[in-house]
Amino acid sequence: MGPVEQAVRDELASMGDEATGSALGASAVDLARRQDEAHLPNQAAQCAKELRETLRVLVERFPPVPKADPVDELRARREERGA
């Protein structure tokens, strides 16, 4: 697995199972794999362009789940204690 494919898989994972299992998600992984394996610069550029648009649509449909912020966690604990 190349670096672009791994990055796309990581991004899909942050969007949840629906994004990962969707046809659009599968298409993004395929495009990423093709970009990693491209031998000519114009092939890689075409894949990158399509991948960028595919990821844009995926993010619209399946917004990534925000990562937990340590400051937010502290604030939530403080609020739970009533402080």
HUZIWO-V171726 format. One record per residue. N is the residue number from 1. PHI is phi in whole degrees, -180 to 180 (NA if undefined). Layout:
n:phi
N:PHI
N:PHI
This chain:
n:phi
1:NA
2:-86
3:-66
4:-71
5:-61
6:-63
7:-64
8:-67
9:-61
10:-64
11:-65
12:-62
13:-61
14:-71
15:-93
16:103
17:-65
18:-63
19:-68
20:-62
21:-88
22:-79
23:-62
24:-66
25:-64
26:-64
27:-64
28:-63
29:-64
30:-63
31:-62
32:-63
33:-62
34:-64
35:-66
36:-61
37:-95
38:-63
39:-98
40:-113
41:-57
42:-69
43:-66
44:-63
45:-66
46:-65
47:-64
48:-62
49:-64
50:-67
51:-65
52:-60
53:-68
54:-62
55:-66
56:-61
57:-67
58:-60
59:-64
60:-64
61:-79
62:-132
63:-56
64:-59
65:-74
66:-63
67:-74
68:-67
69:-102
70:-55
71:-67
72:-64
73:-64
74:-63
75:-62
76:-63
77:-64
78:-63
79:-67
80:-63
81:-78
82:82
83:-90
